[in-house]
Amino acid sequence: MQILTPEELREKFKDPWIAPYKKIITMVDNDLVEIVEYHPCISGSHWMIYQYPRTSKLVIKAKRDGNRHIYLTKTGKTRISLKASLNAAGIEEVTVIGDEVKVVHAGLAGAGVGAAMCRGMADGVKRVELYDLGGGSKIGRAAVITPKLEKVIIGIDDTDTKDEGATWTLAHNIGVELSKEGFEYLDHLIVQLYPQNPYKTQNCVSVALTFAVKPKTKKELIEKIIRKLEEKTLSDKTSIAVFNGILIPRELRKYSIMAKKKLVTIDEAEKVARKVGVQLIEITGAQGQIGALAAIGLSDDVEEAVKVYQK
């Protein structure tokens, strides 16, 4: 076994068939680990999304967004039986040790190169344990070690007025600012709410921003978002909602779909938030809590998020 940092790996292996992943992030929530990988290819990377759930029982589900892979996994170890074409790549182990996450990948031929060298060269990787290099017809196996992070989803609503502003762009720009300040800004999702809402400015949408953070920096992230919104919002109804975790509670998703179909009250939003453990924070007013909470509930379902329901 060889233990190498990404820098050492890049220096040692310069073969033309190695295409480094751009970045790898791992977020932990009890016995669940969400792995986010930025693949060097775009549509070509979908092959991995098909293979991994077929091959490994540790992979609960997998999806692709552009060149970004998102694997929801459970911790543990499993034996995988690699078969060319049918089950060519998968995960053998997902372990959380202290402040690190260890994921053991295995694959045949090119998938083995991806398991060992390509992932090991990615940003976000602390080190890689190379067991078998792969390539040709050989098996490649490697453990990719990354920092243990946590997932934080921030719902934002009511930052504009009927005359100016746009919540979706303001929220995104705040996410970009925070990424420059060291926070991992993962996603931005627009959630369509009830079109007949009499309080809307126009399109009636709210926004969910997703971050991967070190456990000790969650409070700092929230405080920075509050300050930035206090400085930039144009509305006297601005609020945020804060959720820490990987799986969206069913009760919260149910609330979000309701908020797309009918008018919801602040009391209803507060009741659901208490039940599912979401923190509601007024920035300039309480009205925004309704949409901010609804944004979180559909932050993992882009198709449902943008859907419009009409009477």
ABEGO torsion letter per residue (X at the ends): XBBBBAAAAAAABABAABBBBABBBBBBBEABBBBBBBBABBAAAAAAAAAAAAABAABABBBBBEABBBBBBBBEBBBBBBBBGABABBBABBBBBEABBBBBBBBBEAAAAAAAAAAAABBGBABBBBABAEEEABBBBBBBBBBBBBBBBBBBBGABBAABEBAAAAAAAAAAAAAAAGBBBABBBBBBBBAABAABABAGBBBBBBBBBBAAAAAAAAAAAAAAAAAABABAABBBBBBBEABBBAAAAAAAAAAAABBBBAAAAAAAAAAAGBBBBBAABAAAAAAAAAAAAAAABAAAAABBBBX
